[in-house]
């Protein structure tokens, strides 16, 4: 992977703990008024050790501000003055659901074999009826924006997310803020200058899209496809049939009846054209393709992610050749707000697939306290940048509840763990050489959405096979994203995992570790997966490959399930069989071989591969026939 050259794509940022009177993370002090700090229920549901906090002025009309919704570092950018009032903005507004404890109890019951609700997953409509925002609060949220001339393009079934569009002038008036234009080098963008303010009783927890800088990055890479076999080991690109053999994928269960999904953006016609050529070249049946766009998105011309979506579609369908369908949930771009809309559309799709893959990311949300901010966490090599982002983003507050809802509905979202080793690059704009490797950029921050508790984070391996597809050697990729979240506790299913040892920063509990599992990523030079891109043979790789490979292989496990609703959120089953020594040996290849180049244990920077679960490859790569036996009780 190389750092994206398009400055629109990667945008990472930190909550600033001392900017313009901010207190803690997420609270703002209104001048001249005392503050009362409260906890946001969405933070509790997301499982943050340091929850998002907000402040309500005592004795006021109950105004509420979210201070992490201000882009840090603006003082170091060139201020070009007030933004044009007619400039368009597209927001995603999140509201707290009223019963996080009830959600947690429902989720626990669905994945407890002793519970009467075991594997009785909720539909989106049932979830909305049981856990949705009360109609009166939904109406008040809508009125806040529509009374100010803004348009509600769509809303989630549960009433906890709203896609809102309008002009800079309209948003500024409704949210009591202002917008300026800024420039860093050749990159110009708009951003709000102060925290958005609104009535406290609405329960709004996050607003995404208040600047035009922040976007997710796609770590995909490709190169011409070539395969050479020497001494029983093949270098170059693997094919679907190679991986059917390597990962022990049985011919009886090939994804029948299962839908696949890929999250992406922009133009999709060329992706489907390349998929058809890939299927023909590999003797695979044509999977029916559906394209779904979020409401409010109207332009889908961008083709800069073409290689990424080719890898995703051809890897997922290549592993599940008899899948019933492949749905492309494509937004306009990879802005935070559009990514939120795509995730939400998948979760609310009552007739859609039960598994999906997302191959993009940015640094995880880090609720920063003042003691953690400053030169101690600044990267000296990047200190001269006019805009530098310290720690994390604010979008997890929106994505975490979406992913949890998907798990309650029995759905699984596979996510690339990232291609930057044990760190996450945290610069606002691309810089040559920054973020492309295992050197820590600031602190060992993990990538989001891979770090969310209710997604499956997928790391990468370097895989060499024989001419017949048998494994010759497989070890952890040096750039495989992995490590420990600093603030998100390990979810229940991950607790007690041998090898998961790192605590959270502010509490003596073990924190979320990633990746959960791994699959071939290649090494960018000698190893990858044969794809078709722009009509020509190519070789795709990175954890952008690993995630959709796992989606397709999980679809095989799902197709063998005797339960009509399937197995639900995959990590619940994967950790159950992984923690048992007998099933672990049947179900996973323990990726602990030495790095072929260094001769040392494979490492992604701070962490090395170890027997069992580790911070480079998780549980390892799959033996699909074993997973079908131990999860489905079939073919044993």
N, C-alpha and C positions, 0 to 999 in steps of 0.2 A: 504494500500500500504506500502511496505517496500522499502528502498532505494535499487536500483539494486546492486547485488553483482558482476556483470560482469563489470569491469572497462572500457570496450569498449563502454558502452552504454551511460552514461550521460556525456556530456562535455559542460560546460558553461564557458563563458569567458567575459572579459571586454576589450573594446578598451582602450588603455593606452595613456593618453594625454601628457605624457612627456618622452616617451621612445625613445632614440636614435634620438633626434631632431625632433620628431613629433610635429606638430602644430594642435591644435583643434582636430577634429575627421575626420580622413581620409586623412590628408595632411601630406606630409613629406618635410622637408627642406633638399635640396641637399647641402652638405658642400660647403661653399664659394660662394654661389649664392643667389641672392635675389629671393623671391617667390611671386607669384601672386595667391591668393586664388579664386577659382571659385566654383559655385554650380553645383551639379550633377542633371540632369533632372530626373533621376530615383528617387531621394529623393523627389522631388516635387510631382511626381506622387504617391509616397507612402504616402505622407502627413506628413512627419516628420517636427516637429517644428524646430528642429536643424538639418538641412540637412547634408547629407554626404558632406564633403568638400575634395577637393584635391588641389594639388599645381603644378604649372608649372614653371620651372625655367625661369626667364626672360633672354632673349637673348640666350637661348639654342636651341637645335634642337627640343624642344617640348616634353621632356620626362615627364611622368606622373606616380605618385606612389599612391598606396592605402594603407595607413598605418594601417587601421583597420584589414588588412589581415595578421597581425603578432600576434601570440599567446602571450598574456600577461603572465608575471610571469616566463618567461624562465630563468631569472637570478637566480631564487630560485630552479630550477631543476638541477639535476646532468647532466652536459654536457659530453656526451660520445664521442665527436669528430664528425668529418665529417660523414655524412650519406653515405651509399653505393650508388655509382652512378647508379647502376643497379636496385635499389629498385623501384617498380612501384608506380605511382601516378595517381589518377583519379580526374580531376578537372571539375568544372562547371564555365564557364566564362560568365558573363552577360554584355550586352551592352545597352546603353540608347536608348529607342525608341524615334523617332524624334518629336512627336507631343503630349506631355502629355495633353495640353489644349484641343486638339481635342478629345482625349480619354475621358476626363472628361465630355465634352459636349455630346458625344455620349452616355455615361453611364447615364447621367442625363435625356436625352430624352427617353431612353429605359424604364425608370421607372417613367416617368411623364404621368399620364393618359390623360393630355391635349395635349401631343405631338403626332405628326403624326408618330413618330417612336416608340411609346409605345409598348413594348413587341415584337418588331421586332429585335431580337437578331442577332448578327453577327455570321457567321460560322468561324472556325479557318482560313480558306482560305481568307474570307473577311476581317478578322481582320489583317491578314498579309499584304494583298494588301493595306489596308488603313493606317495602323500604323506601318508597319514593317520597320526595318533598311534598308536604301538604299543599293542596290546591291553592289555598289562600296565599301562601308564600310564593308559589309559582307565579300567581297573578301579579303579586306586588313586584317581583323581579322583572317580569315582562313590562309592567307599566313604567318602571324606572327608565327603561331604555326607549320604549316606543313613545312615551310622552315627550322625550327629547328628540324625536325625529329619527331615531335609529331603527333598523329593521332586524327582527328576529328571523334568521334564515331557517333555523331548525332548533329543536330541543330534544334532549334525550327522553326516552320513555318514562324515566324516573323523575324527570324535572330537575335534575341536578347539574345539567350542562346546557348551555345556550350558545349557539353560534350567532354572533351579532355583527352587523356591518353598518357602516356609515362613514361620515367624513371626520377629519381631525377636529373641526370646529364643534361638531355635534358631540363627539366623545369627550372633548375637553369640558364642555358645558355640563354634561351629565355627571362626569366623574370629578369635577371640581379640580382640574389640573390644567396644565398647558403643555404644548408640544413645540420642540425646536428641531431644526435641521442641524446635523452634525457631519463632520468629515474627518476621516482618518486615512491619510494617504489619498488614494484614488477612490476610496469607498465612502459614499454618502448614504446617510440613513436618517430616519425620523425617530424621535423617542420622547416620551413624556418626561417632564422635568421634576415632577413631584409625585408622591404616592396618590393613587386614586382614592377618592373618598365617597362614601355612600351610607345610607341608613343602616345602622347596626342590626336591626331586626330582620334584615333580609337573609342573613346567614351566608353571604357570599364569602368564599374562601380563597379564590384565586381568579385573576384575570390575565389571560395570555394574549399577546398580540399588540401590546402597547408600544412596541418599537418594531422597526422593519429590519433589524439586524440579526436577531437570533433565529437560527435554523439548525436542523440536524444535519449530520454528515453521513455519507455512505462510504464505507471503507472498501468497497469492491475494487478488484484489480483484474486485469486480463492481459494475456500475451498470446502470441501465436501458438497454436497447439502442435505439439510434437512429442512422440513417445519412442524411446529407444530402450531395448532390453539388453542388459549386459550381465553375464554371470548369474542369470536367474532373477535379477532385480530390474524392474522397469522404471526408467525415469520419464517424466513428462506427465501427460494427462491420463487420468483414469476415466473410464466410461461407466454408465449406469450398471452394466453387467459385471464389471469389475467389483463395484461396491456391493452388488447383490451377494457376491461371493465373500468378499472381505468381511462384511458386517453380518454374514449368516442370515440373509433374508429369505424366508421360505417361499417357494413358488405357489403354495396354496393360498397365501394371504398377501395380496398385492394392492391393498387399498380399496377393494370392492365396496361400493356404497358410501365411501367417504368423500367429503368435499375438502379441497385444499384452498388456502387463501394466501395472497401475497399483498403486503402493504407497500404502496409506492406513490409515485406522483407523475404528472405530466402525460406525455403521449404514450399510448399503449398499442397502436396498430402494428408498429414495427416489432414490438415484443412478441405479439402473437404470430407474426410472420416468421420470425426466427424460431419460435417454439415449434411451429409446424415442420420446418426444415430439420430441426433437432430430432423430432420424433421420427421423421422419415429416415434420417441417417442411422438411427439406433434401432429401427424396427419396432417402434413403440406405437400403440394406438393413439389416436388423437383425443385428448381430453377436452370436453366441452368447456369453453372459456366464457365467463361472465365478467363484465366490467361495471363496477358500481362507483359512483362519485358522490361525495357528501353534498347535501343541499347547500346552495349558496355558491359553490364552486362552478365556474362557467368556462374557464380557459384551461386547456390541457395540451399546450403546445410544446412544453419543455421536453427535450429528448436527451438532456445531459446525463440522466440516470439510466440510459438504455442498457449499458453493460450490467449494471446492478440488477435490473429487473430480469434480464436474460438469465443471469446466474440463479436468481431466486426461482423463477418459473421452471427452468430446465432441471434444476437440482431436485425440487420438491416432486415434480411429476415424474422425474426419472426414477425416484425411489418408490413411488406409488403409481405404477403405470396403468393400473385399472381403476384409478380414482374416478368418482362419478362426475366431478366438476373441479374447475379451478377458477376462483373468484379473485379478480384484481380490484382491491379497494384502493383507488387512485385519487389523490387530491390534486390541487393545482401546483403545489410546491412542497418543500420540506420545512416551511415555517412552523414554529411551535404550535400555532393555532390550527394549522391544517393537519398536522400530525395528530393532534387531539381529536379532530373531527373524524379522521380515518379510524382511529382506535374505537371511538364511540360508535361509529357506524357498524363496525364488526360486532361489537358487544350487543347492540340493539337489534341486530338482524335475526329475526325469529326463524327464518328459513335458510340461513347461511351455514357455512361449514363450522365444524367444531374445533378446527385447528388453523393457525395462521403463522406466518413468519414475517418478522420485521428486521431488516438488515441496515439499521442506521442508529446513530446515538449521539449523545453529547454528555458532558460531565453530570454526575448525579447531583441531586439537590443536597446541599450541605447547610444546615441551619447554623450559621456562624455566630459565635460570640466574640466580643471585642478582643479578648485575649488571643484569639486565633488569627486575627487580621493584622497585616503589616509586613514589614520587610522580612520577618522570619519565614514567611511562606512565599516570598517572591522568588522567582527564578532569576538568578543573576544574569543568565545568558539572554534573558528576554527583557531586562530591566529598562532598556532604551525604548521599548515600544510605547507609543503615545497612548494607546488603550490596551490595558492588560486586565484580564479577568482573574480574580483570585480563586474562588471556590464555587463550583457548582452552578445550578440553574434553579428556576422556580417551578418548572413544569411538572415535577413529580407530584406536586399537590393535586394536579388534575389527573395525571395518568394513573397514579396508584389506585384510586377508587374505581377507575374504569377496569383495570386489570383484575381487581378483586371481584367486581361484578361478573366478569367473564368466568372466573373460577367458580362462583356460585352457580352459574349457568352450565357448568361442565365443559367449558371451553379452555383451550390452551393457546397461548401466544408464545412462540419461540422467538428469541431475540439474539442477535449476534453480540458476543461479549466485548467486541472491539478489537482493533488491530494495533493497539499502542501498549501492549504488555501490561505491566502492573501500574501504569499511570494513565491519566486522562489528560490530553493537552488542553490547556486552559488559557488560550489567547483568543481575543475577540476576532481577530482577522488572521487568515493564513499567513504563515511565515515559512519560508523555505527551510526545511530541516527541523522544524518544531513539531513535536507530536508524532513523529514517524519512528517509533521504536520504544525501547525499553527504558530509556533514561527518564527518570522522574522529572516531570515538568515543574511541579511544585510540591505536592504531597501525593501519596499513592491513592488517588481518587479513582473510583470505578466509574464505568459508563452507565448511563441511563438511556433507555428503559431497561437494560439488562439487569440492573441492580434492584428493580422492583421486586417485592416479595412474591407476587403472583404472576410471574412470567418464568419461562425456562430459559436461562442464560446458557448459551452454547459457545464453548471455546474451540480452539483449533489445534489440529495435529498435522505433522508431516507424515505422509503415508507412501510407502513404496510397496508395490505388489509384484508378484510373478506374472508371467504372461497369461496365466489362467485365472488371475484375480486373487490368488491366495496372498495373505499378508506376508511380506518379506521383512518389513521393519516399520514401526510406527512410534513416533515420540512427540512430545509436546512442542508446539511451535513457539519460537522465541518471542513472537509478537502477539501471542494469544492473550486477549484481555482477561484479566483476573485479579482477584484480591479481595479485600474485605471492605464493605461499606463502613463509613465512619460513624453513622448515626442510625441506620436502620437495623433493628434487631433481627436475628435469625428467626424466620417464621417457624411455626410449630413443627412442620414437617421436616425442617432442616436441623432442628435442635437435637443434640446428642449424636451428631455425625462425627465419627473419629476423623481427626485432621482439621476440623473446624474449631479453631482455638482463639482467634483474635477478638478482643472485646471492643465494644463501642467506646467512643471517646469520652462520653459523659456519664456512663453507667457501667456497672460491673456485670454486664450481660454480654453474651457472645453475639457478634454482629453478623448480618447477612453476608455470606461468602459466595463468590462466583468464580468460575462458571459452575453450573449444575452438572453438565455433561459436555462431551466434545465429539467432534467428527472432523474429517479431513478439511483442512484449510489450504494445505500446500505451504510452500516456503517462498513463493514469489519468483523462484528461479528454476527449480528442477521438478516441481510437483504441483499439480492442480487437477482440475476437472474439465473434460472436453465439452465445450459449449459451441453454439452457433451465435455469432454476433454480427449484425449488419450483413448477414448472408454468407459469412466466411467462418471457417473453423478457428476457434480461439480456445484459450485455457483460462478458466476463471478460478479465483481463489479468495483467500481471506476468510475471516469468520462470517463474511457475507455468504460464503458457500456452506459453512458448517451448519448454520441455523436452518435453512430450507432442507438440507439433507435430513436433519432430524425431524422436521415436520413430516416429510414423506415417509420416513421409517415409522414414526408414531402412527401415521394413518394406517400402516400395515397392522400394527398392534390393535388399533381400534377396529379394524375390519374383522379381526378374529374374536372380538369380545362377544360373549353370550348375552351381555346386557344391551338392550336396544339403544339405550342412551349413551353407551360407550363408557369409558373409564374416567371421564372428567379431566380435571386439571392434572397434567402428566406428572408433575413433580411429586404429588402425593404418592403415586405408585412407584415412581423411580427411586425415591428415598426409602420407601418401605423395603423394596427388594435389595437396594444397595446396602442397607444397614445389616442385612443377614448374610453371613459369610458364605453359606451354601448357595443362595440364589445369586449373590454378587458374582461368584465365579462363573455361573451359567450365563449371566445376563450382560456382563460387561467385560471388555478387554481392558485390563489395568495398564494404562499408558504410563509406564515408568522406565522405558528404555533410555539409554544414554543418547544425547544429541550426537548425530552422525558427524557433525562438523567439529564440535569442541571435544567430544569424548567424555563430557561431564553430564551429570543429570540435567535434563532439559529444564530451562528456566525462562520465565517471562520478565526477568528483571529482579524483583525482590523475592520471588517465590520459585521453588523447584518442584518438579513432579516427584511424587512419593507413592508408595504402595497405598491403595485405597483412594479415598477422596482427597483432592488437593486443589490449590488455588490457581492451577494452570489448566487442568483438564477436567476438573470435577470428578465424577465417578469414572470417567473414561469414555471409550467409544462402545457402541452397542453390539451385542450379539442378539439380533432381533428374534431369532427362534427361541432363545432363552427367555426373553421378555414376554413373548406370547405365552410360553408355558407358565411362567410364574405370575403374570398379571391376569391373563385370560383363562388359565387352566386348560389350555388347548395344546395338543401336539407334544405332550410330555412323554 
